[in-house]
Amino acid sequence: VIFFSFFCLIPLPPLVLGSASRAVRLDCVKASEQCLKEYSCSTKYRTMRQCVAGRESNFSAVHGAEAQGECRSAIDAMKQSPLYNCRCRRGMKKEKNCLRIFWSIYQSLQGNDLLEYSPYEPVNSRLSDIFRLAPIIAVEPASTKENNCLNAAKACNLNDTCKKYRSAYINPCTSRVSTSEVCNKRKCHKALRQFFDKVPTKYSYGMLFCSCPTGDQTACAERRRQTIVPVCSYEDKDKTNCLSLQNTCKTNYICRSRLADFISNCQPEVHSISGCLRENYADCLLSYSGLIGTVMTPNYVRSFGISLSPWCDCSGSGNSKPDCDKFVELFTNNRCLRFWEWYRRWGLATPAPDSAHSRP
């Protein structure tokens, strides 16, 4: 029998551990294709997958030290292959296949089911670049009555790409399927993912993170809340337990990966300038938007204010209540995630140089 403890002895890749190394890496689809073309690599790759399957099923036809030796040899070989450092890109062609390959490799090395590491290639972005959308959604004085969320929607309609992908999700997200179904949620989610993956962030974020005047927030904030058509993409008849929703998310490669990316990039830190553990608040916003269009879709809890949460709660958590509360607070009480509001309200400058660190 191949023991689970064997896998725990395998060191994690430097890049998985957050090394500063930024060597050029293949996406996991190309890395897999390259490996399968080489006899030695493909043989070791298949052996490793058999070892993993044996571990997961608690069964193997091969026993003893010989089996453990073969598995160790296969893992060592993988550490020298392009698959070892492969990553994926959000919205890429064959994204789901890429993520499947990533998790088959890295979950094997980790030997656990945690969501600590992002499968996505780092995206270098400055927060100022994200919000560079003319004066119509620029930071406004608190006394203004300008509806920036309405202006952001108008700006989207003036941009061909934004208008195209916005129309593409509005249709499935607002079309009733039957008397009992308000929409086709699967199609709505897919179209929303495409919108946030394909549309320049200065337009999509202008709608998602638009600021509202303190004097009269109701109409502005409600338009912001309605951006993702929550009656279809967000709300449901009942709220499920958040840990159960997390487990459901883990069964889908895209949702699992987007959630891992969010957890990795949005860790809060009280003593950091941005509120983020890694001072990477721009990456946190990118990761947050990546969750929209999955079962873990977050949104504004109410029209007034900027409280965010997935459609779930912690009722029925039992002894897991502390874990559930901690997970929910990644959305509802996260200094890193809320920094965008401070930035927009007071026009804070981004730290230089390279305000947004690369994703690990």
C-alpha contacts under 8 A as a table, 3 or more apart, distances in Angstrom:
res1	aa1	res2	aa2	distance
1	V	58	N	7.84
1	V	59	F	6.51
1	V	60	S	5.68
1	V	61	A	7.76
1	V	62	V	6.68
1	V	63	H	4.79
1	V	64	G	6.22
1	V	67	A	7.69
2	I	6	F	7.45
2	I	51	C	7.30
2	I	54	G	7.01
2	I	55	R	6.42
2	I	59	F	7.76
2	I	60	S	6.85
2	I	63	H	7.01
2	I	64	G	7.43
2	I	67	A	6.71
2	I	68	Q	6.05
3	F	6	F	5.61
3	F	7	F	7.70
3	F	55	R	7.00
4	F	7	F	5.63
4	F	8	C	6.91
4	F	55	R	6.31
4	F	111	G	7.46
5	S	8	C	5.06
5	S	9	L	6.74
6	F	9	L	5.53
6	F	10	I	7.33
6	F	68	Q	7.49
7	F	10	I	5.50
7	F	108	S	7.19
7	F	109	L	6.37
7	F	110	Q	7.37
7	F	111	G	5.89
8	C	11	P	7.79
8	C	109	L	7.50
8	C	110	Q	6.84
8	C	111	G	5.94
10	I	109	L	6.28
10	I	110	Q	7.84
11	P	109	L	7.35
12	L	16	V	6.42
12	L	17	L	6.68
12	L	109	L	6.26
12	L	110	Q	6.66
13	P	16	V	5.16
13	P	17	L	6.42
13	P	79	K	7.69
13	P	84	Y	7.12
13	P	85	N	7.31
14	P	17	L	5.06
14	P	18	G	6.50
14	P	19	S	5.36
14	P	21	S	7.97
15	L	18	G	5.06
15	L	19	S	5.01
15	L	20	A	7.62
15	L	21	S	6.92
15	L	85	N	6.83
15	L	360	P	6.53
16	V	19	S	7.34
16	V	117	Y	6.35
16	V	360	P	6.69
17	L	360	P	7.52
18	G	360	P	4.74
19	S	360	P	7.21
25	R	82	P	7.47
25	R	85	N	6.36
25	R	86	C	5.71
25	R	87	R	7.14
26	L	29	V	7.99
26	L	30	K	6.16
26	L	31	A	5.65
26	L	82	P	6.88
26	L	83	L	7.95
26	L	85	N	7.77
26	L	86	C	5.40
26	L	87	R	6.87
27	D	30	K	5.62
27	D	31	A	6.14
27	D	86	C	5.20
27	D	87	R	4.95
27	D	88	C	5.16
27	D	89	R	7.56
27	D	98	C	7.09
28	C	31	A	4.86
28	C	32	S	5.91
28	C	83	L	6.25
28	C	86	C	4.87
28	C	87	R	5.62
28	C	88	C	6.28
28	C	98	C	5.14
28	C	99	L	7.49
28	C	101	I	6.21
28	C	102	F	6.21
29	V	32	S	5.20
29	V	33	E	6.28
29	V	94	K	7.77
29	V	97	N	6.97
29	V	98	C	5.07
29	V	101	I	7.21
30	K	33	E	5.02
30	K	34	Q	6.08
31	A	34	Q	5.10
31	A	35	C	6.12
31	A	82	P	5.31
31	A	83	L	5.24
31	A	86	C	6.68
32	S	35	C	5.05
32	S	36	L	6.13
32	S	82	P	7.81
32	S	83	L	6.32
32	S	101	I	7.64
33	E	36	L	5.24
33	E	37	K	6.43
34	Q	37	K	5.35
34	Q	38	E	6.96
34	Q	82	P	7.82
35	C	38	E	5.45
35	C	39	Y	7.99
35	C	41	C	5.28
35	C	42	S	5.55
35	C	45	Y	7.90
35	C	81	S	7.14
35	C	82	P	7.27
35	C	83	L	7.52
36	L	39	Y	6.91
36	L	41	C	6.59
36	L	42	S	4.49
37	K	41	C	8.00
37	K	42	S	7.02
38	E	41	C	5.42
38	E	42	S	5.94
39	Y	42	S	5.26
39	Y	43	T	6.03
40	S	43	T	5.28
40	S	44	K	6.31
41	C	44	K	5.26
41	C	45	Y	5.97
41	C	77	A	7.14
41	C	78	M	7.41
41	C	81	S	7.14
42	S	45	Y	4.95
42	S	46	R	6.16
43	T	46	R	5.33
43	T	47	T	6.22
44	K	47	T	4.96
44	K	48	M	6.08
44	K	73	S	7.69
44	K	74	A	4.61
44	K	75	I	7.62
44	K	77	A	6.58
44	K	78	M	7.20
45	Y	48	M	5.18
45	Y	49	R	6.34
45	Y	74	A	6.67
45	Y	78	M	6.86
46	R	49	R	5.10
46	R	50	Q	6.27
47	T	50	Q	5.08
47	T	51	C	6.25
47	T	70	E	7.62
47	T	71	C	6.84
47	T	74	A	6.23
48	M	51	C	4.99
48	M	52	V	6.24
48	M	71	C	6.00
48	M	74	A	5.45
48	M	75	I	6.36
49	R	52	V	5.03
49	R	53	A	6.12
49	R	104	S	7.65
50	Q	53	A	5.00
50	Q	54	G	6.09
51	C	54	G	5.06
51	C	55	R	6.21
51	C	60	S	7.98
51	C	71	C	6.10
52	V	55	R	5.02
52	V	56	E	6.15
52	V	108	S	6.32
53	A	56	E	5.14
53	A	57	S	6.12
54	G	57	S	5.28
54	G	58	N	5.73
54	G	59	F	5.00
54	G	60	S	5.00
55	R	58	N	5.00
55	R	59	F	6.61
55	R	60	S	7.74
56	E	59	F	7.84
60	S	63	H	6.97
62	V	66	E	7.93
62	V	67	A	5.78
63	H	66	E	7.03
63	H	67	A	5.78
64	G	67	A	5.76
64	G	68	Q	6.70
65	A	68	Q	5.04
65	A	69	G	5.99
66	E	69	G	5.07
66	E	70	E	6.30
67	A	70	E	5.15
67	A	71	C	6.29
68	Q	71	C	5.13
68	Q	72	R	6.10
69	G	72	R	5.09
69	G	73	S	6.09
70	E	73	S	5.11
70	E	74	A	6.16
71	C	74	A	5.05
71	C	75	I	6.20
72	R	75	I	5.17
72	R	76	D	6.14
73	S	76	D	5.13
73	S	77	A	6.18
74	A	77	A	5.11
74	A	78	M	6.28
75	I	78	M	5.03
75	I	79	K	6.45
76	D	79	K	5.22
76	D	80	Q	7.01
77	A	80	Q	5.39
77	A	81	S	6.63
78	M	81	S	4.97
78	M	82	P	7.89
78	M	83	L	6.76
78	M	84	Y	5.97
79	K	83	L	7.82
79	K	84	Y	5.25
80	Q	84	Y	6.90
81	S	84	Y	5.74
82	P	85	N	6.13
82	P	86	C	6.39
83	L	86	C	5.09
83	L	102	F	7.97
83	L	105	I	7.57
84	Y	105	I	7.40
86	C	102	F	7.08
87	R	98	C	7.82
87	R	102	F	6.82
87	R	119	P	5.47
87	R	120	Y	5.37
87	R	121	E	5.33
88	C	92	M	7.57
88	C	95	E	6.85
88	C	98	C	6.03
88	C	99	L	6.57
88	C	102	F	7.87
88	C	119	P	6.06
88	C	120	Y	4.72
88	C	121	E	5.63
89	R	92	M	5.43
89	R	95	E	7.07
89	R	120	Y	5.38
89	R	121	E	5.65
90	R	95	E	7.00
90	R	120	Y	6.77
90	R	197	D	6.64
90	R	290	G	7.99
91	G	95	E	6.37
91	G	193	R	7.86
91	G	194	Q	6.99
91	G	197	D	5.37
91	G	198	K	7.28
92	M	95	E	5.14
94	K	97	N	5.34
94	K	98	C	6.20
95	E	98	C	5.02
95	E	99	L	6.17
95	E	254	I	7.93
96	K	99	L	5.14
96	K	100	R	6.17
96	K	253	Y	6.30
96	K	254	I	6.19
97	N	100	R	5.02
97	N	101	I	6.36
98	C	101	I	5.29
98	C	102	F	6.26
99	L	102	F	4.91
99	L	103	W	6.16
99	L	119	P	6.97
99	L	253	Y	6.15
99	L	254	I	7.14
99	L	257	S	7.23
100	R	103	W	5.40
100	R	104	S	6.19
100	R	253	Y	6.28
101	I	104	S	5.13
101	I	105	I	6.41
102	F	105	I	5.37
102	F	106	Y	6.10
102	F	119	P	6.64
103	W	106	Y	5.16
103	W	107	Q	5.31
103	W	108	S	7.74
103	W	119	P	7.86
104	S	107	Q	5.85
104	S	108	S	6.24
105	I	108	S	5.40
105	I	109	L	6.58
106	Y	109	L	5.01
106	Y	110	Q	6.11
107	Q	110	Q	5.03
107	Q	111	G	5.84
107	Q	112	N	6.44
107	Q	113	D	6.98
108	S	111	G	5.34
108	S	112	N	7.86
115	L	118	S	7.77
115	L	256	R	7.78
115	L	259	L	7.52
115	L	260	A	4.82
115	L	263	I	7.31
115	L	264	S	7.99
116	E	260	A	6.11
116	E	263	I	6.92
116	E	264	S	5.96
117	Y	260	A	6.06
117	Y	261	D	6.92
117	Y	264	S	6.01
117	Y	360	P	7.30
118	S	257	S	6.64
118	S	258	R	7.91
118	S	260	A	5.31
118	S	261	D	4.47
118	S	264	S	6.27
118	S	359	R	7.55
118	S	360	P	6.87
119	P	257	S	6.31
119	P	260	A	7.74
119	P	261	D	7.14
120	Y	257	S	7.87
120	Y	261	D	7.17
120	Y	359	R	7.66
121	E	359	R	6.89
122	P	358	S	4.82
122	P	359	R	4.18
122	P	360	P	6.66
123	V	283	D	7.28
123	V	358	S	5.91
123	V	359	R	6.54
124	N	283	D	7.85
124	N	356	A	6.25
124	N	357	H	6.61
124	N	358	S	5.51
125	S	129	D	6.86
125	S	130	I	7.36
125	S	282	A	6.43
125	S	283	D	7.23
125	S	355	S	7.86
125	S	356	A	5.71
126	R	129	D	5.26
126	R	130	I	6.65
126	R	282	A	6.29
126	R	350	T	7.31
126	R	354	D	6.94
126	R	355	S	5.81
126	R	356	A	5.48
127	L	130	I	5.08
127	L	131	F	6.56
127	L	281	Y	7.56
127	L	282	A	5.11
127	L	350	T	6.62
127	L	355	S	7.52
127	L	356	A	7.28
128	S	131	F	5.39
128	S	132	R	6.15
128	S	349	A	7.64
128	S	350	T	6.71
129	D	132	R	5.20
129	D	202	K	7.48
130	I	201	T	5.60
130	I	202	K	5.15
130	I	205	Y	7.34
130	I	282	A	7.76
131	F	138	A	7.80
131	F	201	T	7.50
131	F	202	K	5.16
131	F	205	Y	7.16
131	F	206	G	6.93
132	R	202	K	5.69
133	L	136	I	7.15
133	L	137	I	6.51
133	L	138	A	7.18
133	L	202	K	5.40
133	L	203	Y	6.91
133	L	206	G	7.28
134	A	137	I	6.82
134	A	138	A	6.85
135	P	138	A	4.82
136	I	148	N	6.62
136	I	151	N	6.03
136	I	152	A	7.07
137	I	140	E	7.86
137	I	148	N	5.23
137	I	149	C	7.59
137	I	151	N	6.78
137	I	152	A	6.32
137	I	206	G	6.61
137	I	210	C	6.72
137	I	211	S	7.53
138	A	344	R	7.47
139	V	211	S	7.41
139	V	344	R	5.33
139	V	345	R	5.83
139	V	346	W	7.02
139	V	347	G	6.04
140	E	144	T	6.56
140	E	213	P	7.74
140	E	345	R	7.26
141	P	144	T	5.65
141	P	213	P	7.83
142	A	213	P	5.64
142	A	214	T	5.78
142	A	215	G	7.54
142	A	345	R	7.91
143	S	213	P	6.59
143	S	214	T	6.84
143	S	215	G	6.47
144	T	213	P	5.87
144	T	215	G	7.62
145	K	213	P	5.73
145	K	215	G	6.89
145	K	216	D	6.70
146	E	212	C	7.74
146	E	213	P	6.87
147	N	150	L	5.45
147	N	151	N	6.42
147	N	212	C	6.44
147	N	213	P	7.36
147	N	219	A	7.99
147	N	220	C	5.53
148	N	151	N	4.89
148	N	152	A	6.02
148	N	210	C	5.96
148	N	211	S	6.17
148	N	212	C	6.31
148	N	220	C	7.15
149	C	152	A	5.03
149	C	153	A	6.37
149	C	206	G	7.28
149	C	207	M	5.78
149	C	210	C	5.23
149	C	211	S	7.01
149	C	212	C	7.27
149	C	220	C	5.76
149	C	221	A	7.57
149	C	223	R	6.46
149	C	224	R	6.01
150	L	153	A	5.16
150	L	154	K	6.35
150	L	220	C	7.01
150	L	223	R	7.19
151	N	154	K	5.01
151	N	155	A	6.17
152	A	155	A	4.99
152	A	156	C	6.25
152	A	203	Y	6.98
152	A	206	G	5.30
152	A	207	M	5.25
152	A	210	C	7.26
153	A	156	C	5.07
153	A	157	N	6.45
153	A	206	G	7.92
153	A	207	M	6.13
154	K	157	N	5.16
154	K	158	L	6.51
155	A	158	L	5.14
155	A	159	N	6.62
155	A	203	Y	7.09
156	C	159	N	5.28
156	C	160	D	7.90
156	C	162	C	5.19
156	C	163	K	5.69
156	C	203	Y	5.81
156	C	204	S	7.62
157	N	160	D	7.09
157	N	162	C	6.69
157	N	163	K	4.78
158	L	163	K	7.09
159	N	162	C	5.42
159	N	163	K	5.95
160	D	163	K	5.19
160	D	164	K	6.00
161	T	164	K	5.17
161	T	165	Y	6.35
161	T	199	V	6.20
162	C	165	Y	5.46
162	C	166	R	5.89
162	C	195	F	7.54
162	C	199	V	5.45
162	C	200	P	7.56
162	C	203	Y	6.85
162	C	204	S	7.38
163	K	166	R	5.15
163	K	167	S	6.06
164	K	167	S	5.41
164	K	168	A	6.25
165	Y	168	A	4.77
165	Y	169	Y	6.51
165	Y	191	A	7.54
165	Y	194	Q	7.12
165	Y	195	F	5.16
165	Y	198	K	7.81
165	Y	199	V	7.23
166	R	169	Y	5.46
166	R	170	I	6.14
166	R	195	F	6.36
167	S	170	I	5.06
167	S	171	N	6.31
168	A	171	N	5.98
168	A	172	P	7.42
168	A	191	A	6.23
169	Y	172	P	5.74
169	Y	173	C	5.95
169	Y	188	C	5.88
169	Y	191	A	4.72
169	Y	192	L	5.67
169	Y	195	F	7.42
170	I	173	C	5.19
170	I	174	T	5.96
170	I	188	C	7.88
170	I	229	V	7.49
171	N	174	T	5.50
171	N	175	S	6.07
172	P	175	S	5.33
172	P	183	C	6.62
172	P	184	N	6.40
172	P	185	K	7.88
172	P	187	K	6.17
172	P	188	C	5.16
172	P	191	A	7.87
173	C	183	C	5.87
173	C	184	N	6.93
173	C	185	K	6.96
173	C	187	K	7.64
173	C	188	C	4.76
173	C	229	V	6.40
173	C	232	C	5.68
173	C	233	S	6.91
174	T	182	V	7.43
174	T	183	C	6.24
174	T	229	V	7.43
174	T	232	C	7.20
175	S	182	V	6.93
175	S	183	C	5.32
175	S	184	N	7.56
176	R	179	T	7.54
176	R	181	E	6.24
176	R	182	V	4.40
176	R	183	C	4.47
176	R	184	N	7.45
177	V	180	S	7.87
177	V	181	E	5.45
177	V	182	V	6.05
177	V	183	C	5.15
177	V	184	N	6.34
178	S	181	E	5.01
178	S	182	V	6.84
178	S	183	C	7.84
179	T	182	V	7.32
181	E	184	N	7.40
182	V	231	V	7.79
182	V	232	C	6.59
183	C	188	C	7.69
183	C	232	C	6.02
184	N	187	K	5.59
184	N	188	C	6.20
184	N	232	C	7.78
185	K	188	C	4.89
185	K	189	H	5.97
185	K	232	C	6.04
185	K	233	S	6.08
186	R	189	H	5.23
186	R	190	K	6.26
187	K	190	K	5.14
187	K	191	A	6.18
188	C	191	A	5.25
188	C	192	L	6.19
188	C	232	C	7.34
188	C	233	S	6.43
188	C	293	G	7.33
189	H	192	L	5.07
189	H	193	R	6.22
189	H	233	S	6.23
189	H	292	I	7.38
189	H	293	G	3.83
189	H	294	T	6.15
190	K	193	R	5.21
190	K	194	Q	6.39
190	K	293	G	5.99
191	A	194	Q	5.09
191	A	195	F	6.26
191	A	293	G	7.54
192	L	195	F	4.98
192	L	196	F	6.43
192	L	228	I	7.35
192	L	292	I	6.75
192	L	293	G	5.27
193	R	196	F	5.39
193	R	197	D	5.93
193	R	290	G	7.02
193	R	292	I	6.41
193	R	293	G	5.08
193	R	294	T	7.99
194	Q	197	D	4.97
194	Q	198	K	5.68
194	Q	199	V	7.94
195	F	198	K	5.46
195	F	199	V	5.61
195	F	204	S	7.66
196	F	199	V	5.76
196	F	200	P	7.99
196	F	201	T	7.54
196	F	204	S	6.44
196	F	289	S	6.65
196	F	290	G	7.04
197	D	290	G	7.59
199	V	203	Y	6.96
199	V	204	S	6.25
200	P	203	Y	5.77
200	P	204	S	6.47
201	T	204	S	4.97
201	T	205	Y	5.25
201	T	206	G	7.55
202	K	205	Y	5.59
202	K	206	G	5.81
203	Y	206	G	4.96
203	Y	207	M	6.66
204	S	207	M	5.45
204	S	208	L	6.28
205	Y	208	L	4.74
205	Y	209	F	5.39
205	Y	210	C	7.24
206	G	209	F	5.71
206	G	210	C	5.23
207	M	210	C	5.52
207	M	224	R	6.45
207	M	227	T	6.74
208	L	224	R	6.12
208	L	225	R	8.00
208	L	227	T	6.55
209	F	224	R	7.41
209	F	340	W	7.61
209	F	341	E	7.74
210	C	224	R	6.93
211	S	341	E	7.34
211	S	344	R	6.65
211	S	345	R	7.08
212	C	216	D	7.77
212	C	217	Q	5.61
212	C	220	C	5.87
212	C	221	A	6.45
213	P	216	D	5.93
213	P	217	Q	5.77
214	T	217	Q	6.01
216	D	219	A	7.57
216	D	220	C	7.84
217	Q	220	C	5.36
217	Q	221	A	5.60
217	Q	304	F	6.76
218	T	221	A	5.39
218	T	222	E	6.04
218	T	303	S	6.59
218	T	304	F	6.28
219	A	222	E	5.21
219	A	223	R	6.24
220	C	223	R	5.29
220	C	224	R	6.40
221	A	224	R	4.95
221	A	225	R	6.18
221	A	303	S	5.16
221	A	304	F	5.99
221	A	305	G	7.47
222	E	225	R	4.96
222	E	226	Q	6.12
222	E	302	R	7.96
222	E	303	S	4.68
222	E	304	F	7.45
223	R	226	Q	5.05
223	R	227	T	6.35
224	R	227	T	5.33
224	R	303	S	7.90
225	R	228	I	7.27
225	R	230	P	7.54
225	R	299	N	6.85
225	R	300	Y	5.61
225	R	302	R	7.40
225	R	303	S	6.12
226	Q	229	V	5.06
226	Q	230	P	6.09
227	T	230	P	7.70
228	I	233	S	6.69
228	I	234	Y	7.95
229	V	232	C	5.97
229	V	233	S	6.11
229	V	234	Y	7.61
230	P	233	S	4.95
230	P	234	Y	4.47
230	P	235	E	5.80
230	P	299	N	7.58
231	V	234	Y	6.13
231	V	235	E	5.26
231	V	236	D	7.64
232	C	235	E	6.28
232	C	236	D	7.81
233	S	293	G	6.89
233	S	297	T	7.29
234	Y	297	T	6.09
234	Y	298	P	7.03
234	Y	299	N	7.10
234	Y	310	P	7.58
234	Y	311	W	6.35
235	E	311	W	6.22
236	D	239	K	6.82
236	D	311	W	7.58
239	K	311	W	6.00
239	K	312	C	4.73
239	K	313	D	6.46
240	T	244	S	6.93
240	T	245	L	6.57
240	T	311	W	7.48
240	T	312	C	5.02
240	T	313	D	6.53
241	N	244	S	5.22
241	N	245	L	6.20
241	N	312	C	5.52
241	N	313	D	5.24
241	N	314	C	5.31
241	N	315	S	6.24
241	N	316	G	6.88
241	N	317	S	7.02
242	C	245	L	4.90
242	C	246	Q	6.08
242	C	312	C	5.01
242	C	313	D	5.39
242	C	314	C	5.87
242	C	324	C	6.40
242	C	327	F	7.85
242	C	328	V	7.28
243	L	246	Q	4.88
243	L	247	N	6.26
243	L	314	C	7.69
243	L	317	S	7.79
243	L	324	C	5.90
243	L	327	F	7.99
244	S	247	N	5.06
244	S	248	T	6.27
245	L	248	T	5.02
245	L	249	C	6.14
245	L	295	V	7.43
245	L	296	M	7.07
245	L	312	C	7.35
246	Q	249	C	4.96
246	Q	250	K	6.29
246	Q	296	M	7.31
247	N	250	K	5.07
247	N	251	T	6.79
248	T	251	T	5.49
248	T	252	N	7.35
248	T	295	V	7.78
249	C	252	N	5.63
249	C	255	C	5.27
249	C	256	R	5.50
249	C	259	L	7.95
249	C	294	T	7.75
249	C	295	V	6.22
249	C	296	M	6.62
250	K	253	Y	6.97
250	K	255	C	6.62
250	K	256	R	4.49
251	T	255	C	7.96
251	T	256	R	6.95
252	N	255	C	5.40
252	N	256	R	5.82
253	Y	256	R	5.16
253	Y	257	S	6.02
254	I	257	S	5.16
254	I	258	R	6.08
254	I	294	T	7.74
255	C	258	R	5.16
255	C	259	L	6.02
255	C	291	L	7.02
255	C	294	T	5.55
255	C	295	V	7.02
255	C	296	M	7.13
256	R	259	L	5.24
256	R	260	A	6.13
257	S	260	A	5.04
257	S	261	D	6.08
258	R	261	D	5.01
258	R	262	F	6.18
258	R	287	S	6.76
258	R	290	G	5.82
258	R	291	L	5.59
259	L	262	F	4.98
259	L	263	I	6.13
259	L	287	S	7.95
259	L	291	L	6.54
259	L	296	M	7.75
260	A	263	I	5.15
260	A	264	S	5.98
261	D	264	S	5.14
261	D	265	N	6.08
261	D	287	S	5.82
262	F	265	N	5.30
262	F	266	C	5.66
262	F	284	C	6.48
262	F	287	S	4.72
262	F	288	Y	5.89
262	F	290	G	7.96
262	F	291	L	7.69
263	I	266	C	5.50
263	I	267	Q	6.24
263	I	330	L	7.83
264	S	267	Q	6.36
265	N	278	R	7.48
265	N	280	N	6.86
265	N	281	Y	7.69
265	N	283	D	6.13
265	N	284	C	4.98
265	N	287	S	6.89
265	N	359	R	7.06
266	C	276	C	6.37
266	C	277	L	7.64
266	C	280	N	7.93
266	C	281	Y	7.23
266	C	283	D	7.87
266	C	284	C	4.87
266	C	287	S	7.79
266	C	330	L	7.61
266	C	334	N	7.88
266	C	336	C	5.84
266	C	337	L	6.35
267	Q	276	C	5.84
267	Q	277	L	5.49
267	Q	278	R	7.65
267	Q	330	L	7.59
267	Q	334	N	7.89
267	Q	336	C	6.75
268	P	275	G	5.62
268	P	276	C	4.50
268	P	277	L	5.26
268	P	330	L	7.99
268	P	334	N	5.95
268	P	335	R	5.62
268	P	336	C	4.97
268	P	337	L	7.87
269	E	272	S	5.66
269	E	275	G	5.21
269	E	276	C	5.11
269	E	277	L	4.63
269	E	335	R	7.26
269	E	336	C	7.30
270	V	275	G	5.86
270	V	276	C	7.84
270	V	335	R	7.45
271	H	275	G	7.02
272	S	275	G	5.09
272	S	276	C	6.14
272	S	277	L	6.51
272	S	279	E	6.77
273	I	276	C	7.59
273	I	279	E	7.12
274	S	279	E	5.71
274	S	280	N	7.67
274	S	281	Y	6.47
274	S	335	R	7.91
274	S	336	C	6.42
274	S	339	F	6.40
275	G	279	E	7.15
275	G	281	Y	7.77
275	G	335	R	4.89
275	G	336	C	4.39
275	G	337	L	7.98
275	G	339	F	6.71
276	C	279	E	4.87
276	C	280	N	6.27
276	C	281	Y	6.11
276	C	335	R	6.90
276	C	336	C	4.39
276	C	337	L	7.90
277	L	280	N	7.68
277	L	336	C	7.80
278	R	357	H	7.28
279	E	355	S	7.33
279	E	356	A	6.80
279	E	357	H	6.99
280	N	283	D	5.41
280	N	284	C	6.44
280	N	355	S	6.90
280	N	356	A	4.55
280	N	357	H	5.25
280	N	358	S	7.73
281	Y	284	C	4.82
281	Y	285	L	6.40
281	Y	336	C	6.11
281	Y	337	L	7.07
281	Y	339	F	7.17
281	Y	340	W	7.78
281	Y	356	A	6.61
282	A	285	L	5.25
282	A	286	L	6.44
282	A	356	A	5.71
283	D	286	L	5.01
283	D	287	S	6.11
283	D	356	A	6.52
283	D	357	H	7.63
283	D	358	S	7.76
283	D	359	R	7.20
284	C	287	S	5.02
284	C	288	Y	6.07
284	C	336	C	7.27
284	C	337	L	6.46
285	L	288	Y	5.00
285	L	289	S	6.26
285	L	337	L	6.80
285	L	340	W	7.86
286	L	289	S	5.34
286	L	290	G	6.27
287	S	290	G	4.96
287	S	291	L	6.81
288	Y	291	L	5.54
288	Y	292	I	7.38
289	S	292	I	5.48
290	G	293	G	7.62
291	L	294	T	5.77
291	L	296	M	6.23
291	L	297	T	5.36
291	L	298	P	7.01
292	I	296	M	7.29
292	I	297	T	4.46
292	I	298	P	6.38
293	G	296	M	7.84
293	G	297	T	5.80
294	T	297	T	5.23
296	M	310	P	5.83
296	M	311	W	7.56
297	T	310	P	5.65
297	T	311	W	7.44
298	P	308	L	6.47
298	P	309	S	5.06
298	P	310	P	4.03
298	P	311	W	6.87
299	N	308	L	5.40
299	N	309	S	5.77
299	N	310	P	6.40
300	Y	303	S	6.92
300	Y	306	I	6.14
300	Y	307	S	5.63
300	Y	308	L	4.56
300	Y	309	S	6.61
301	V	306	I	7.73
301	V	307	S	5.68
301	V	308	L	5.51
301	V	309	S	6.22
302	R	305	G	7.05
302	R	306	I	7.94
302	R	307	S	7.30
306	I	338	R	7.99
307	S	331	F	7.90
307	S	332	T	5.74
307	S	333	N	7.98
308	L	331	F	5.54
308	L	332	T	5.25
309	S	312	C	7.74
309	S	328	V	7.04
309	S	331	F	5.28
309	S	332	T	5.78
310	P	331	F	7.74
313	D	328	V	7.75
314	C	317	S	5.65
314	C	321	K	6.53
314	C	324	C	5.86
314	C	325	D	6.68
317	S	320	S	5.20
317	S	321	K	4.83
317	S	324	C	7.00
318	G	321	K	5.72
319	N	322	P	7.53
320	S	323	D	5.33
320	S	324	C	6.21
321	K	324	C	4.98
321	K	325	D	6.06
322	P	325	D	5.12
322	P	326	K	6.13
323	D	326	K	5.13
323	D	327	F	6.27
324	C	327	F	5.15
324	C	328	V	6.25
325	D	328	V	5.15
325	D	329	E	6.14
326	K	329	E	5.20
326	K	330	L	6.81
327	F	330	L	5.47
327	F	331	F	7.73
328	V	331	F	5.66
328	V	332	T	6.24
329	E	332	T	4.72
329	E	333	N	4.77
329	E	334	N	6.27
330	L	333	N	6.19
330	L	334	N	5.23
331	F	334	N	5.80
331	F	337	L	7.35
334	N	337	L	5.39
334	N	338	R	6.27
335	R	338	R	5.24
335	R	339	F	6.18
336	C	339	F	5.51
337	L	340	W	6.82
338	R	341	E	5.69
338	R	342	W	7.18
339	F	342	W	5.10
339	F	343	Y	6.18
340	W	343	Y	4.99
340	W	344	R	6.12
341	E	344	R	5.18
341	E	345	R	5.94
342	W	345	R	5.18
342	W	346	W	6.00
342	W	347	G	7.64
342	W	348	L	7.38
343	Y	346	W	5.65
343	Y	347	G	5.15
343	Y	348	L	4.88
343	Y	349	A	7.64
344	R	347	G	5.31
344	R	348	L	7.34
350	T	355	S	5.94
351	P	354	D	7.31
351	P	355	S	5.06
352	A	355	S	5.54
354	D	357	H	6.52
